Amino acid sequence: MNKIIITKNLVKKFEGGTVKALNGVNLEVFEGEFIAIMGPSGCGKSTLLNIIGGLDRPTSGEVVVDDIDLCKVGNLDDFRAKKIGFVFQLHNLIPVLTACENVQMPMFELKLSNKERNEKAEKLLKLVGLEERKDFVPTKLSGGERQKIAIARALANDPKILLVDEPTGNLDSVSGHEIIRVFQRLNKDGRTIVLVTHDKEIAEHANAIYHMKDGKILEQK
């Protein structure tokens, strides 16, 4: 299997270099893996995810994603749009748009007709089990349903990698496990998934668990 994510001695400093969020992170993720990263708040989990996804840049070190050296890429927007799907704890759906319209938002970067965007969005909503909710606005949906729409939206541009930050943090345990089952299905279909969570029970659904503390990865289970 190919390594799809590689970080070497990754360091990230904030506040003029006085705060070290990442302190020499080395991580290798193979294509098609589903890994979880655990650790206390402030240990650097989300910072690591943001750098892998091209939302932020490291202070030093290397990060290579799908054979692209992100430190040598001038504009990371195109990389993110084509390679990465993000799912956050806060779903960030647009409240005045329907589920179907929310899923379509990333597709406007693609050369698709209105009909093609709509058909693709409906297919993605069916994938997460919400095809019957396509015309509902977010306020008419449960927390678990809103998160499923966010997952469908993350898949809009058919990314190879899903980066998932505390997706069940605001959900009850039943909804949380429904969300994890969606990720397991996506992983079975070949997506590489990196999941950040503080919930051990959620992390145990991944193929491997990495533990972080003080900006470093301590161990893998």
Secondary structure, DSSP 8 states (H G I E B T S, - for coil): --EEEEEEEEEEEETTTTEEEEEEEEEEEETT-EEEEE--TTSSHHHHHHHHTTSS--SEEEEEETTEEGGG-S--HHHHHHHEEEE-SS----TTS-HHHHHHGGGGGS---HHHHHHHHHHHHHHTT-GGGTT--GGGS-HHHHHHHHHHHHTTT--SEEEEESTTTTS-HHHHHHHHHHHHHHHHTT-EEEEE-S-HHHHTTSSEEEEEETTEEEEE-
